[in-house]
Amino acid sequence: MSASAPERPERRLLWLSARPWYGVLLVVPAICLLATVFAYPVAALIWLSFADPSLGLENYHRLLTDGVSLLVLLRTLRMATIVTLVTLLLAYPYAYLMTLVGRRARSVMVALVLLPFWTSLMARTFAWIVLLQDNGPINDLLAMVGLGPLELAGTEAGVTIGMTQVLLPFMTLPLYGTLRTIDRRLLDAAVGLGARPLTAFRRVYLPLSMPGVVAGAMMVYILALGFYVTPAMLGSPSESMISQLMTVRITQLLDFGAGGALATVLFLLTLLLLALVSRFLSPSAALGMSTRGER
């Protein structure tokens, strides 16, 4: 009895390996869930963009010829680019510092990065509304140093500040995942060969960190393209983004065809970005994965 007991798990594994379709059955519930809550709505919206009000490319023609839709689309692309650059400028030195400090300080810095995830997005947005008011704390601080007051509420600057605060962790974490795998002895070797510290950083360290930069920029840019709550609450109707325009077209004007066309264009832009990044960057490199332990 005791001699045959250890063989039972092995027999079970052999039995499962001989029936690979059992593994397929395990993922069927997940596939059905994704098909119900994601694939079907997306397919239905794409179909409406071609079929409502009549079958054809009328909605896409209106999108390209309608000054409002094209202006909002370009504004969304510009805002996503600005937010991505701002988050990169803020996250890169922070992630770099995380690789220099000790384990305890690093734990505190990681907790600060994750802190926004512990607070509701709506609560953070309402907090920014208070902070960005003309008589709010930020303008009071700017006035004290002679730089204010500035008009921040209901402007692109206010939307950029709010979106940057929300999306900063999505840039910091991939950057840190890549930077922690870079061997700092390469910088010492470059300096030892006569390069200045800034030149060594620019020629050695920065190229090695590009997988994290590209991964973080991709995540932030894609998320910024579809942002709704923060631009709607911190911005103004004259500075609306594509998600707000889609909401108005579908929920208020009941123009499902035009809303579907906008959603389809945004969906195709996202797929194009993912295809371009995956062509030049492997998933493991993008996430900063390495078989080496953390130093």
C-alpha positions in Angstrom: 0.0 0.0 0.0 2.7 2.5 1.0 4.9 1.6 -1.9 2.2 2.3 -4.5 1.0 5.6 -2.9 3.7 7.9 -4.4 2.9 6.6 -7.9 -0.6 7.9 -7.9 0.2 11.6 -8.8 2.4 10.4 -11.6 -0.3 8.2 -13.0 -2.7 11.1 -12.9 -0.3 13.3 -14.8 0.2 10.6 -17.4 -3.6 10.2 -17.6 -4.1 14.0 -18.2 -1.2 14.2 -20.7 -2.8 11.4 -22.7 -6.0 13.5 -22.9 -4.9 17.0 -23.9 -8.5 18.1 -24.6 -9.1 18.0 -20.8 -6.9 21.1 -20.6 -8.9 22.8 -23.3 -12.1 22.2 -21.2 -10.5 24.1 -18.3 -10.2 27.3 -20.3 -13.7 27.1 -21.9 -15.4 29.1 -19.1 -12.8 31.9 -19.5 -13.2 32.0 -23.3 -17.0 32.1 -22.9 -16.8 35.0 -20.4 -14.4 37.0 -22.7 -16.6 36.3 -25.7 -19.7 37.5 -23.8 -18.4 40.7 -22.1 -15.7 41.7 -24.7 -15.8 40.1 -28.1 -19.5 40.3 -28.7 -19.9 44.0 -27.7 -16.8 45.0 -29.8 -18.0 43.0 -32.8 -21.5 44.6 -32.5 -20.1 48.1 -32.3 -17.9 47.5 -35.3 -20.9 46.1 -37.2 -23.0 49.2 -36.3 -20.2 51.5 -37.6 -20.8 49.9 -41.1 -24.5 49.2 -41.0 -26.1 52.2 -39.1 -28.0 54.0 -40.7 -27.2 52.2 -43.9 -24.6 49.6 -45.0 -21.4 51.2 -46.2 -18.6 53.5 -45.2 -20.8 56.6 -44.6 -19.8 56.9 -40.9 -16.1 56.7 -41.7 -16.5 59.3 -44.4 -18.3 61.6 -41.9 -15.6 61.1 -39.4 -12.9 62.2 -41.9 -14.9 65.1 -43.2 -16.5 66.2 -40.0 -14.3 68.9 -38.5 -15.4 68.1 -34.9 -14.7 64.4 -34.9 -11.3 64.8 -36.6 -10.4 67.7 -34.2 -11.3 65.6 -31.2 -9.4 62.6 -32.5 -6.2 64.7 -33.1 -6.6 66.4 -29.7 -6.8 62.9 -28.0 -3.7 61.8 -29.8 -1.9 65.0 -28.7 -3.1 64.7 -25.1 -2.0 61.1 -24.9 1.4 62.0 -26.3 1.9 64.9 -23.8 0.8 62.7 -20.8 3.1 59.9 -21.9 6.1 62.3 -22.1 5.3 63.9 -18.8 5.0 60.6 -17.0 8.2 59.4 -18.6 10.1 62.5 -17.4 8.7 62.0 -13.8 9.0 58.2 -13.7 12.5 57.7 -15.1 14.5 59.4 -12.3 12.2 57.9 -9.7 12.7 54.4 -11.0 16.4 55.0 -11.4 16.5 56.1 -7.7 14.7 53.0 -6.7 17.6 51.0 -8.1 20.2 52.9 -5.9 18.5 52.9 -2.5 18.5 50.1 0.0 15.8 47.4 0.3 13.8 49.2 3.0 13.8 52.6 1.2 12.9 50.7 -2.0 9.9 49.1 -0.3 8.7 52.6 0.8 9.1 54.0 -2.7 7.2 51.0 -4.2 4.4 51.6 -1.7 4.2 55.3 -2.8 3.9 54.2 -6.4 1.1 51.8 -5.6 -0.7 54.2 -3.3 -3.0 55.6 -6.0 -4.4 52.1 -6.6 -5.6 52.1 -3.0 -7.8 55.2 -3.6 -10.9 55.4 -5.8 -10.4 57.2 -9.1 -13.5 59.3 -8.5 -12.1 60.4 -5.1 -8.8 61.3 -6.6 -10.5 63.3 -9.4 -12.7 65.2 -7.0 -9.5 66.0 -5.0 -7.9 67.4 -8.1 -10.9 69.6 -8.8 -10.4 71.2 -5.4 -6.7 71.5 -5.8 -6.8 73.0 -9.3 -9.5 75.7 -8.6 -8.6 79.3 -9.1 -8.5 79.8 -5.3 -7.2 76.3 -4.6 -4.0 75.3 -2.8 -2.0 74.9 -5.9 -2.7 78.5 -7.1 -2.1 79.8 -3.6 1.3 78.1 -3.6 2.1 79.5 -7.0 1.0 83.0 -5.9 3.4 82.8 -3.0 6.4 82.2 -5.3 5.2 84.8 -7.8 4.1 82.3 -10.5 0.3 82.5 -10.2 -2.5 82.3 -10.1 -2.9 80.2 -13.2 -6.0 78.9 -14.9 -5.8 75.2 -14.4 -9.4 74.0 -13.9 -11.2 73.2 -17.1 -8.0 73.3 -19.2 -5.7 70.9 -20.9 -3.1 71.6 -18.3 -5.5 70.5 -15.5 -6.4 67.3 -17.5 -2.7 66.6 -18.1 -2.0 66.9 -14.3 -4.8 64.6 -13.4 -4.1 62.0 -16.0 -0.4 62.0 -15.2 -1.1 61.3 -11.5 -3.3 58.4 -12.4 -1.0 56.8 -15.1 2.3 57.4 -13.4 2.5 53.9 -11.8 2.0 52.3 -15.2 5.2 54.0 -16.4 7.2 53.6 -13.2 6.8 49.9 -12.6 7.9 48.7 -16.1 10.8 51.1 -16.0 11.9 49.8 -12.6 11.5 46.2 -13.8 14.0 46.9 -16.6 16.4 49.2 -14.7 16.9 46.7 -11.9 18.3 44.2 -14.3 21.0 46.5 -15.7 24.5 45.8 -14.4 25.8 49.1 -13.1 29.4 47.8 -13.5 28.9 48.6 -17.2 28.8 52.3 -16.3 32.0 51.9 -14.2 33.7 50.2 -17.1 32.7 53.0 -19.5 34.0 55.6 -17.0 37.2 53.6 -16.6 37.7 53.7 -20.4 37.6 57.5 -20.4 33.9 58.3 -20.8 32.4 61.1 -18.7 29.6 59.9 -16.3 26.9 61.7 -18.4 28.2 60.2 -21.6 28.4 56.7 -20.1 24.8 57.1 -18.9 23.7 58.3 -22.4 25.6 55.7 -24.4 25.4 52.7 -22.1 22.6 52.9 -19.5 19.9 54.7 -21.5 19.9 52.2 -24.5 19.7 49.3 -22.1 16.7 50.9 -20.4 14.8 51.3 -23.7 12.6 48.1 -23.3 11.2 49.5 -20.1 10.7 53.0 -21.6 8.9 51.5 -24.6 6.7 49.2 -22.5 5.8 52.0 -20.0 5.1 54.5 -22.8 2.9 51.9 -24.7 0.8 51.2 -21.6 0.4 54.9 -20.7 -0.4 56.0 -24.2 -3.0 53.3 -24.8 -4.7 53.9 -21.5 -4.6 57.7 -22.1 -6.4 57.2 -25.5 -9.5 55.8 -23.8 -9.6 58.0 -20.7 -13.0 59.3 -19.8 -13.6 60.2 -16.1 -10.6 62.5 -15.6 -10.9 64.5 -18.8 -14.7 64.8 -18.3 -14.4 66.1 -14.7 -11.2 68.2 -15.0 -11.6 69.5 -18.5 -14.3 71.4 -20.3 -16.7 70.5 -23.2 -14.5 72.6 -25.6 -11.5 70.4 -24.7 -13.3 67.0 -24.8 -11.5 63.8 -25.9 -12.6 61.0 -28.1 -14.2 58.9 -25.2 -16.4 61.9 -24.3 -17.4 62.4 -27.9 -18.3 58.7 -28.2 -20.5 58.9 -25.1 -22.4 62.0 -26.5 -22.9 60.4 -29.9 -24.2 57.1 -28.4 -26.1 58.1 -25.2 -27.4 61.5 -26.2 -27.7 61.6 -29.9 -28.3 57.8 -30.3 -26.0 57.9 -33.3 -24.6 54.4 -32.9 -23.0 54.3 -36.3 -20.8 57.4 -35.7 -20.0 56.3 -32.2 -19.1 52.9 -33.5 -16.8 54.4 -36.1 -15.0 56.4 -33.5 -14.6 53.4 -31.3 -13.4 51.3 -34.2 -10.8 53.8 -35.2 -9.6 54.0 -31.6 -9.5 50.2 -31.4 -7.5 50.0 -34.6 -5.0 52.6 -33.4 -4.5 50.5 -30.2 -3.9 47.3 -32.2 -1.5 49.1 -34.5 0.5 50.3 -31.5 0.6 46.9 -30.0 1.7 45.4 -33.3 4.5 47.9 -33.7 5.8 47.4 -30.2 5.6 43.6 -30.3 7.6 43.6 -33.6 10.6 45.3 -31.9 10.1 44.2 -28.3 9.6 40.8 -26.7 7.1 40.6 -23.8 9.7 39.5 -21.3 12.0 42.4 -22.2 9.0 44.8 -22.1 8.2 43.8 -18.6 11.8 43.8 -17.4 11.8 40.1 -16.7 15.2 38.4 -16.1 16.4 35.1 -14.8 18.9 36.9 -12.6 18.1 37.8 -9.1 17.7 41.3 -7.9 20.9 42.8 -6.6 
